[in-house]
């Protein structure tokens, strides 16, 4: 089989790494890929938003299956274009991808079908939103309606911070049209969890739960990012809670989307918060998470391509996902300035020093110049380790980061990826 993977980040590198292990696969292409994916397959210089060029390439090369990484391509309708030409593609339709593309759509869906989430109000007028903030209860959460790469959200502890963020969204238009409409919702408390499933629109299979780390700095300080690291599985999420999530959130969402005429096929990824009242949805994503995919692929024992093909045939009921015992931890190394304006072009040192089967370095914002790997993005690499215990795996990941191992000028990373699993593990068992 010939596989085309759309995207250039750590998620796509990890998917390609896992897909290459399938005996069904003969060739992998990445569009546009990165220096890491170049070692797995061929990188093709086509952007994720250029659907016509991607479609032409898939037809010319007789691609057997296209796997879409980023939400941008899905929201633009890449799957509809491919299916129209009778090409196999993994990901939800443009209509179904609204579940991530519009937070208003998602909130209204949850409200209509009684799927647990935070109470909210929607605004498309900045003055009306500002008036609401004068009498609101704090803290509260403000979110841009559209896609902002995980950065269009802020927890506001007081009115001053809320008005500042509102102004950034609706007056300064920091995120452009994505913040034409905003949501203001109650602030929920609890541990946040990533819960991904693969679905054919009727049945679904759950991946291991994982935990992302959104804030830039250690101990959840600093601004929101696209994610600074993740680990899987989550020790304090027991079987009972997993079944509750599947029964009260996942199954009703898939059923609701079908009822709304948006048959959902692909990865459904609700970002959850474990409140005292039970799990609630913070947001939906219409694709694999990044950085969660990196440790998830390290833990997955099943043939991913086989699972994709089963999903394409609407036969997921006959399959199961099998995972290795133990844990995986991925630590993101980011450029100086990220998630704001960041520096590019610094040489990455130490990549050649890693020779351990339990460690994978997944590339994201990297570039190859004169046989040297340099920084070329905000999130640069994910150092991902696997091990038998969470504590051991965390140590393993961090031992390869620093001046004597992998480093680059201005490198920033969190020092506490996986720490919550150690703190709360026994409490929730």
C-alpha positions in Angstrom: 0.0 0.0 0.0 1.0 3.6 -0.7 0.2 6.0 2.1 0.0 9.8 2.0 0.3 11.6 5.3 -0.8 15.3 5.4 1.1 17.6 7.8 4.6 18.5 9.0 4.5 18.3 12.8 5.5 15.8 15.5 2.1 14.2 15.2 2.6 13.4 11.6 6.1 12.1 12.2 4.8 9.8 15.0 1.9 8.6 12.7 4.4 7.9 10.0 6.8 6.1 12.4 3.9 3.8 13.4 2.5 3.3 9.9 5.9 2.3 8.6 5.8 -0.7 11.0 2.8 -2.2 9.1 3.6 -5.0 6.7 0.8 -3.7 4.5 2.8 -0.5 3.7 5.3 -0.3 0.8 5.7 3.5 0.5 4.9 6.6 2.6 4.7 10.2 1.4 4.5 13.3 3.6 3.0 16.6 2.5 5.0 18.7 3.3 6.8 16.6 6.1 10.0 17.6 8.0 13.6 16.3 8.3 12.4 13.6 10.6 9.7 12.2 8.2 12.3 12.3 5.4 13.9 9.2 7.1 10.6 7.3 6.9 9.3 8.3 3.4 9.4 11.0 0.8 8.6 14.6 1.6 6.5 16.4 -1.0 6.5 20.2 -1.2 2.7 20.7 -1.0 1.1 22.7 1.8 -1.7 21.3 3.9 -4.1 23.9 2.7 -3.5 23.3 -1.1 -6.2 20.7 -1.5 -6.2 20.7 -5.3 -2.5 19.9 -5.5 -2.8 17.2 -2.8 -5.7 15.6 -4.7 -3.7 15.7 -7.9 -0.7 14.1 -6.2 -2.8 11.4 -4.7 -4.4 10.5 -8.0 -1.1 10.7 -10.0 0.7 8.4 -7.4 -2.3 6.1 -7.0 -2.3 6.6 -3.2 -4.2 3.8 -1.4 -4.9 5.8 1.7 -4.5 9.4 2.8 -4.2 10.1 6.5 -4.9 13.8 7.5 -3.0 15.2 10.5 -4.0 18.9 10.9 -7.5 20.2 11.6 -7.0 23.0 9.0 -7.1 20.6 6.1 -10.2 18.9 7.5 -12.1 22.1 8.2 -11.3 23.2 4.6 -13.0 20.0 3.3 -10.1 17.8 2.1 -12.0 14.6 2.8 -15.0 15.7 0.7 -12.7 16.5 -2.2 -10.9 13.1 -2.0 -14.1 11.0 -1.6 -15.7 12.8 -4.5 -12.8 11.3 -6.6 -13.3 7.9 -4.9 -10.0 8.1 -3.0 -9.7 6.6 0.5 -9.0 9.2 3.1 -9.0 9.1 6.9 -10.7 12.0 8.6 -14.2 13.6 9.1 -16.0 15.6 6.4 -16.0 19.4 6.3 -19.5 19.4 7.9 -18.4 17.0 10.7 -15.1 18.9 11.2 -17.2 21.9 12.4 -17.1 20.2 15.8 -13.6 21.7 16.1 -13.9 24.4 13.5 -16.7 26.2 15.4 -16.8 26.1 19.2 -20.3 27.6 18.9 -21.5 24.7 16.9 -19.9 22.3 19.4 -21.5 24.0 22.4 -24.9 24.1 20.8 -24.7 20.4 20.0 -23.8 19.6 23.6 -26.6 21.7 24.9 -29.2 20.2 22.6 -28.1 16.6 23.3 -27.4 17.1 27.0 -23.7 16.2 26.8 -21.9 17.6 30.0 -20.0 20.8 29.4 -19.6 24.3 31.0 -22.4 26.8 30.9 -21.8 29.5 28.3 -22.8 32.6 26.4 -21.9 33.5 22.8 -21.1 37.0 21.5 -20.4 38.4 18.0 -20.4 42.0 19.3 -17.5 43.3 21.4 -19.6 45.9 23.2 -22.2 43.3 24.3 -19.4 41.0 25.4 -17.7 43.8 27.4 -21.0 44.7 29.1 -21.5 41.1 30.1 -18.0 41.1 31.7 -19.0 44.0 34.0 -21.5 41.7 35.9 -19.9 38.3 35.3 -18.7 35.9 38.0 -15.0 35.3 38.0 -12.9 33.4 37.1 -14.3 32.7 33.7 -13.0 31.4 30.4 -13.0 33.3 27.0 -12.6 31.4 23.8 -12.4 32.3 20.1 -15.0 30.5 18.1 -12.6 29.3 15.3 -9.3 27.6 14.9 -6.4 29.2 16.8 -3.9 26.3 17.2 -4.8 25.9 20.8 -4.0 29.5 21.7 -7.3 31.3 21.4 -8.4 30.6 24.9 -7.7 32.3 28.3 -8.8 31.7 31.9 -9.5 35.2 33.2 -9.3 35.6 37.0 -10.7 39.1 37.0 -12.5 41.7 34.8 -9.3 43.5 33.9 -7.8 40.4 32.4 -11.0 39.4 30.7 -11.4 42.8 29.0 -7.8 42.7 27.9 -8.1 39.3 26.3 -11.5 40.2 24.8 -9.8 43.3 23.2 -7.0 41.1 21.8 -9.6 38.8 20.2 -12.3 41.2 18.9 -10.6 44.6 18.6 -6.9 43.8 17.8 -8.0 40.7 15.9 -5.0 38.7 17.0 -6.6 35.6 15.6 -8.3 37.2 12.7 -11.7 35.9 11.6 -11.4 33.0 14.1 -12.4 35.4 16.8 -15.3 37.1 14.9 -17.5 35.3 17.4 -16.4 34.4 21.0 -17.7 32.2 23.8 -17.6 33.2 27.5 -18.1 30.2 29.8 -17.9 29.2 33.4 -14.5 28.1 34.7 -14.5 24.4 35.6 -12.0 22.8 38.0 -10.3 19.4 37.8 -7.7 17.5 35.9 -7.7 17.9 32.1 -7.6 14.7 30.0 -7.3 13.9 26.3 -9.6 11.1 25.2 -9.3 10.0 21.6 -11.4 7.4 19.8 -11.5 6.2 16.2 -15.0 5.9 14.8 -16.8 4.9 11.6 -19.9 7.0 12.5 -21.6 4.3 14.5 -19.0 2.2 16.4 -15.8 3.4 18.0 -12.6 2.1 19.6 -10.9 4.1 22.4 -7.2 4.9 22.5 -5.4 5.1 25.9 -6.3 8.3 27.8 -3.5 10.8 27.8 -2.8 14.1 29.5 -1.5 17.2 27.6 0.3 20.2 29.3 -1.1 23.3 27.6 0.7 26.0 29.7 4.2 27.1 28.6 5.9 26.9 31.9 6.4 24.3 34.7 3.6 24.0 37.3 1.0 25.3 34.7 2.4 28.8 34.6 2.6 31.1 31.6 0.5 31.4 28.5 -1.4 28.8 26.6 0.4 26.9 23.8 -0.3 24.1 21.4 0.9 21.7 24.0 4.3 21.3 25.8 4.2 17.6 26.3 2.0 14.6 27.1 2.0 11.2 28.7 -0.1 8.0 28.5 -1.8 6.2 30.1 -3.3 8.3 32.9 -3.0 6.4 36.2 -5.9 8.2 37.9 -8.4 7.4 35.1 -9.7 3.9 36.1 -11.9 1.6 34.0 -15.0 2.8 35.6 -14.3 6.4 34.7 -13.3 5.4 31.1 -16.6 3.5 30.7 -18.5 6.6 32.0 -16.7 8.8 29.5 -17.5 6.5 26.6 -21.2 6.1 27.7 -21.9 9.8 28.6 -19.8 11.7 26.2 -18.3 9.7 23.3 -21.3 7.6 22.3 -23.8 10.4 22.6 -21.6 12.8 20.5 -21.3 10.3 17.7 -25.0 9.7 17.8 -25.8 13.4 17.9 -23.6 14.2 14.9 -25.4 11.5 12.9 -28.8 12.9 13.9 -27.6 16.4 12.8 -26.7 15.0 9.4 -22.9 15.2 10.1 -21.9 11.5 10.1 -18.7 11.5 12.0 -15.9 9.3 10.7 -12.3 9.6 11.8 -10.7 10.6 15.1 -13.0 12.2 17.6 -11.0 13.8 20.4 -12.9 15.4 23.3 -10.7 17.4 25.6 -12.2 16.6 29.0 -12.0 18.0 32.6 -12.7 15.7 35.5 -15.0 17.8 37.8 -16.6 16.8 41.1 -19.9 16.3 39.1 -18.1 14.0 36.7 -16.3 14.3 33.3 -17.2 17.4 31.2 -16.2 18.4 27.7 -14.0 21.5 27.4 -13.7 21.3 23.6 -13.8 18.8 20.7 -11.0 18.1 18.2 -11.5 16.4 14.9 -8.1 14.8 14.6 -5.2 13.2 16.5 -3.8 15.4 19.3 -0.4 16.9 19.2 1.6 16.3 21.4 -0.5 13.3 22.6 -0.1 11.3 19.4 3.7 10.9 20.0 3.4 8.9 23.3 0.2 7.2 22.1 2.0 5.7 19.0 4.8 4.5 21.2 2.2 2.5 23.3 0.1 1.2 20.5 0.7 -2.4 19.7 -2.0 -2.9 17.0 -1.3 -2.4 13.3 -2.5 1.2 12.8 -3.0 0.7 9.0 -5.2 -2.3 9.7 -7.3 -0.3 12.1 -7.7 2.5 9.5 -8.8 0.1 6.8 -11.3 -1.5 9.2 -12.7 1.9 9.9 -13.0 2.6 6.1 -15.1 -0.6 5.8 -17.3 0.4 8.7 -16.3 -2.8 10.6 -14.7 -1.4 13.8 -17.0 -3.5 15.8 -14.9 -6.5 14.8 -11.6 -5.0 16.0 -9.9 -3.9 19.2 -7.0 -1.7 20.0 -4.1 -3.4 21.8 -1.6 -1.4 23.8 1.8 -2.3 25.4 2.1 -2.4 29.2 3.8 0.5 30.8 4.0 4.3 29.9 5.2 6.7 27.3 6.1 10.4 28.0 6.8 13.1 25.4 8.5 16.3 26.2 8.3 19.2 23.7 11.4 21.4 23.2 10.3 24.8 22.0 12.1 27.9 20.5 12.8 31.0 22.5 9.8 33.3 22.3 7.2 30.6 21.6 4.1 30.8 21.7 4.7 34.4 20.6 7.2 35.5 17.9 10.0 32.9 18.0 13.5 32.7 16.6 14.4 30.4 13.8 17.7 29.1 12.4 19.5 27.8 15.4 21.4 24.5 15.0 20.1 21.6 17.0 22.9 19.7 18.8 22.9 16.1 20.0 20.4 14.4 17.8 23.1 11.9 16.7 23.7 11.0 20.4 20.4 9.1 20.8 20.8 5.4 20.3 18.1 3.8 22.6 15.2 1.8 21.4 13.0 3.2 24.1 13.5 6.8 22.9 12.1 8.4 19.8 12.8 12.0 18.6 9.8 13.3 16.7 10.5 16.4 14.6 8.1 19.3 14.3 9.6 22.8 13.7 12.9 21.7 12.1 14.6 22.2 8.8 17.7 20.7 7.2 20.3 23.2 5.8 23.8 22.0 4.7 23.3 18.6 6.4 22.6 20.4 9.7 19.2 20.3 11.5 18.1 23.8 12.5 15.0 25.2 14.3 12.2 26.3 12.0 9.1 26.6 14.2 7.7 27.2 17.7 7.5 23.6 18.9 10.7 22.1 17.6 11.0 18.5 18.8 9.3 15.9 21.0 11.6 13.7 23.0 9.5 10.7 23.7 10.3 7.8 25.9 8.7 4.5 26.9 9.2 2.5 30.1 7.6 0.1 32.6 6.7 2.7 35.2 5.7 6.3 34.9 8.5 7.5 37.2 11.2 5.6 35.2 9.8 6.8 31.9 9.8 10.5 32.9 13.5 10.2 34.0 14.3 8.4 30.7 12.8 11.2 28.6 14.5 14.1 30.5 17.9 12.4 30.6 18.3 13.1 26.9 17.6 16.8 27.2 20.2 19.4 28.0 23.7 20.7 27.2 25.3 17.2 27.1 22.5 15.8 24.9 19.8 17.5 22.8 19.9 21.3 23.0 19.7 24.5 20.9 20.0 28.2 21.7 17.1 29.6 23.7 15.5 26.1 24.1 12.6 26.1 26.5 10.7 23.1 27.9 8.6 22.1 30.9 10.3 20.2 33.7 7.1 18.5 35.0 5.6 16.4 32.1 3.9 13.4 33.7 4.2 14.7 37.2 0.3 14.8 37.7 0.3 11.1 37.1 2.7 10.5 39.9 0.9 12.9 42.3 -2.7 11.7 41.7 -2.0 8.1 40.6 -2.6 6.5 44.0 -5.4 8.9 45.0 -7.6 7.8 42.1 -6.7 4.0 42.0 
